[in-house]
Amino acid sequence: MSIGTAIVITSGKGGTGKTSTAAGVAACLAAMGRRTLCIDADIGLRNLDLTLGMTDQALMDFTDVIQGRCSLEKAAAVHKGLQNLYLITAPVTLPAGVDEDGMRRLMRQVRESFDYCIIDCPAGVGTGFRLATCAADRAIVVCNADAAALRDGQAAVQRLAGLDIPMHLVVNRVKPRLLRKLRLNVDDAMDQTGLPLLGMVPEDEAVTLAAARGVSLITVARRGAAQAYYNIARRITGQRVPLMRI
């Protein structure tokens, strides 16, 4: 029996599009036939259900499973339009007794039942960050293509350094005119964060529109950010895919 892979998606600060990236990549993995679980670990600020279009389905949170109130099978809500996509949401507040050991036990169960687990990690540091990252096999740092965001991306890398897991960079919300104006390119982003590039995602209003409609982006779009997420998902599974021209 194969063991699944847990991938934590984080950022140096809020507003980078980290949750949209987590939702988009997870949906593409599911569309590719991989049984994929999303775990929203952004305690108190959860919105992965909105981005996936699963607001009415995600009823149980990951602490319900850790503390034995619900089985993993019952807690994992299935997406209505993508049969391989599942979600467990975050609690509004963290109950007493939930710690990193409990999260590691949960992730052992997850790896036995799913091909991939995408963990939406809170930005910054704290208990939520430690819970989200403690049992990850890989990490993706999401940042935007401006100097301040790249510096914040460096900070995220430093927080992850002690985990000793492979890390990659996704540059999100890329505006071609901004890139030219600031003279930033792929090499700049990789040099400043010290990470290999997993993908670049263009600025795309379809991401916002899909979330507003309560639907997963890839069910309504094929180009732009949707295509970028699909390319990233393919690279995660080991395929060689050239970078999008943005």
Secondary structure by P-SEA (a helix, b strand, c coil): cbbbbbbbbbccccccaaaaaaaaaaaaaaaaccbbbbbbcccccccccccccccccccccaaaaaacccccccccccccccccbbbbbbbccccccccaaaaaaaaaaaaacccbbbbbccccccaaaaaacccccbbbbbbcccaaaaaaaaaaaaaacccccbbbbbbccccaaaaaaacccaaaaaaaacccccccccccaaaaaaaaaccccccccccaaaaaaaaaaaaaaccccccccc
